[in-house]
Amino acid sequence: MAGPIYRHLLGIGVIAALVIALLLSAGADGMGVWLAVAGAVAVVGVAGIFAWRLLRDLDLLRRHIEASTAEAPERPPRPSTEIGQILFLHLQRLQRHARGRERSLAVELQTASEILEAQDDPILVLAGDRSVLRANGAAERLFGDRLLDRDMADAIRHPEIVAAVDAVLAGGPMLTVALNLPVPIEREFEVRIQRFERRGDAGERDSGDRPEPALLVTFYDLTATKRVEQMRADFVANASHELRTPLSSLMGFIETLRGPARDDVAARERFLGIMQQQAERMSRLVNDLLSLSRIELDEHVPPTGRVAVGPLLQSVADALELKAQRKAQRLELDLAPDLPPVLGDSDQLYQVFQNLVSNAINYGKQGGVVGLSARPAAEGRRTSLVVSVTDQGDGIAREHLPRLTERFYRVDPARSRAVGGTGLGLAIVKHIVSRHRGRLEIDSEVGRGSVFTVHLPAAPGGKAAGRALHKTVTELS
């Protein structure tokens, strides 16, 4: 760009030199003076024209720069001078570079925003005064959607977290704080507070301003992990207790038989009977524990075999008929014709209905009726098989129903142990039904007995399912 300026200045200098030469050669001659004056005027005129054209081009460039920031920029100007044209070319290069950098920054900002929103854990970005700069969707769902530009302490009223935020802002290291939110549902979080620096623009950096401190506050949800740990601890404690009780009885009776009752035939026979009961109880518990472990191991893999449920339920009823007769109970079997087959594991489904019918017999009243029914049903666009087991027992209070399928949970522990229960039967039922992609419903009322209903999806393409469903719908209509 310096070349054109030099050339213009050189031209003006040549003209000025000619004027000076004329003055020197003319001396005091009047004609020479007029020629000198004319030359001076020419020099000033040429310089003025050059300056006017240059200023006009600079003004065009100024207006172009101002217009380029508008939403609808005007057409670029056409400078009339070589200097203006060179300046305009350099300006266009700078603008292209700036636009490219702007697009790159926009893409980076959009990517960062999408990454922030994609996180399942709540995340807050705080300024140096604790005001919230950014909050992802998970944070807004947890603390409300009025977070931005407010003090973090207004939304999270937890003194330890506020103190940790202040400590990290003051230059301290990264801190981790535990947070418990009791409502609406109790949740446990690990809050990690990290400091970083917000970079200013180039002007701020050139002026010597220091970058502003900011914080990244991440809330890691540990609720599920804590619950699993608690369930595992409870399971170990309950299993140990359930095994320790019969084991202690066995050890006590063995010690007695080897000591004071060594020669007491009557005591020996009585003790041996009790020992056998306790050993059978331990055997049932160990078998149920092993069964539950195997079921949980394969729960994520749905079964693929086709099972005819009608004959399976008939087999369960035949196997438990004698047990029902001991309590003078009547076992009623009500199976709809042409029951659709289900995709399942026959051994596991047998275990489900055996547990449910056995429980109904155990907790049903003396001389009552235990019902076992099966029918097809339309649930949305699919056909399901619905199997219900009813009893006429004392019933279960409503507050106990949500916990019945927990391991070792008993409404009446003494009665459960008396009938030989291990506290794992309904947990096994729940996990088997879950593996078969079905669901278990429990309905009970104190004084009116209980109903346990299993919904299983029918196998696709079964003609029997279609006939049974058509017949059922026809009868209902």
C-alpha positions, 0 to 999 in steps of 0.5 A: 500500500506504501507504493501508491502513496510514494508515487503520488508524492513523487509526482507532486515533488516533480511538479514542485521541483519544476516550479522552483527551477522556473523561479531560479531561472527567471529571476525577477522577471515578471513572466517568471513570477507568473509562471512560478505562481501558476506552478504553485497553483498546479501543485496545490490543485493536484495535491488537493485532488489527491487528498479529496479522492483519498478522503472520499475513499476513506469515507466510503470504507468507513460507511462500508464498515458501519453497514457490514454490521447491519442485518442487510449490508449495502453493496460494497463501495468502489474506491476510485484511488489505488490506495483506497482499492488496496485498503478495501481489499485488506478490509475484505480479508479482515472481514472474511477472517472475522466472519469465519472466526465468528462462525467457528465461535458460534459452532463451539458455543452451540456444541458446548450448550448441547453438551451441557444440556445432554448431561443427566446430572444438574450443572450450574455455571456461577460468576464471581459474585455467585450469580448463575450464568448458565444452568442445564435442563437437569438443574432447572428441573431440580431447582426451578427454572428461575435460576439465571442472574440470581444468587445461587444461595437463593435456590440452594439453601444449603450452608455447607455448599454456599460456604464451599462455593465462597471458599473456592471463589476465594482461591481454594482447591476443588471441593466436594460436598454431600447434599441431601434433598428430602422433598419431594422424594429423598435424593442424595447428591455429591456436589463438586465445585471447580474454579475456572477463569472467564476469559475477556476479549482482546481489549480487556487482555490488552488493557491489563484486566485480570480474567474473572473467576467463575465456578462449575458446580456439578451435582452427581446423583448418587440416589440409586447407588446409595439405595443399591448399597443399602439394599445390599447391606439389608440383604446381607443382614436379613440373610444372615439373620434368617440363617443364624436363627435355625443354625443356632437352634440346631447347634443348641439341640445338638449340644443338648443331645450330646449332653443331658439328653444323651440317653433320653429317648423321648427328648431325642425324638422330639429334638430330632423332629425340630432339628429336621424342621430347622434344617428344612427351613435353612434348605428352603432359604438357601434354595430361594437365595440361589434361585433369586440370584440366577433369576436376577442374572438373566433378568435382562434377557427375555425368554424365547420359548413358547409356553402353553399356560393352561396345562402349566396351571393345571399342573400347579393345581394338581401339585398343591391340591393335597396341601389345600386339603390339609386346611380343608380348602377348595382349589378352584381352577377357572381357565378360559378356552383357547388360552394364547401361548406366551413367550417364556420359561416354563420352569420359571412360570411354574415357580411363579404360580406355585409360589402365588398359589402356595401363599394363597393356601398358607394365608387363606382361611381354614375351609376357604376357597383358593381361586386360580383363573386365566383369561386373554385380554386386549391391552393396547395393540397387544394381547395379554394373558391375565392369571389371577390367584385369589384367597379368602384370608385376613387380607393385607393393609394398604400401606404394606402393598408397595413393599410386599415384593421386597426381599425378606419383607413380611407383614407378620414375621412370626406367622410367615416363619410359622408357615415356612416362608422365607420372605423371598417368594414374592421377590422371586415372582416379581423378578421372573415376571419382569424378565418375561416383560410382564407385570404383577398387580396386588390388590388386598383389603383387610378382612376381604382377602387378596388378589395377585394378578400376573399380566404376561404378553402373548406370543405373536402369531398365535391363532389361539390367541386371536380366537380366545380374544375374539370370543372374550370380546364377543361375550363382553359385548 
